[in-house]
Each structure stands twice: as C-alpha cells, then as structure tokens.
Amino acid sequence: MHCHEVFEYRDPDQQILVDLSCLCTNCHEVKHYGRATVVGREEEAKEWLQKVNSWNEFEAQEHKLECFLKWHRRNKINWQLDISYLHKFMKDTV
C-alpha cells in the first residue's frame, strides 16, 4: 500500500494538501502516470487504468491526455505549498 497526497489548487498560486489516501501499488502508479512512463512502466499503468475503469484504449488515452494538459498548465505556476493539513497528525505525536 502507498500513501497518496491529494491537493486542491486555488488561484492564483496556492497548492493545498487536503487529504491523504491509501492506494494499492498499481493505483498509485496510475496516479503518477508520468513517473510510470519515465521508469518504463507506462504499459502496465495503462492496462491497470483500463481494467479498473472498464475503459477501452481510446478512453484511457483520452483521460491521459486530459491529465497531461492539466499538468502542463499547472507546471507553469510557481506554487505556494500549504501542508498545514499535516499538523493535525503531528500534534498527536509530539
């Protein structure tokens, strides 16, 4: 199992951690599809994406393109990262 971060993006430049979720290895790889591609696991990620969503190859490709377009737009912004969400976990351990 992997811990996956969930962010909200607010104008003009706020990236806010709003949740953490537990994902299996395959689902986490799909969430980080770009990394899967870089490490040579794109085909496995694509197959898993199709399987869990009951998508054909065209639907998976369309989803991937939408996600990469969103990533390209967001990647142009110098985000101010807000991880104050983690404080609620840290106060119990200090």
C-alpha angles and dihedrals in degrees: 000000000000132000111234124196121227118205137188119209118214129185132293102011114326121130107186126190104224104166148358122223134191115235134176116248094260095049092047089052090053090050087055095041093152091058090046088056093050093050093047099257101109094115092052091047092048092049092050092047090053094045099050093044097038088235130154121229093268093054092048092049091049091051091048092052092050090051094048092049089053090047092051091052092047093044090065092064125085096224126211102222119220113192097162087125087080093062092079089062095042097053090062093054100045 
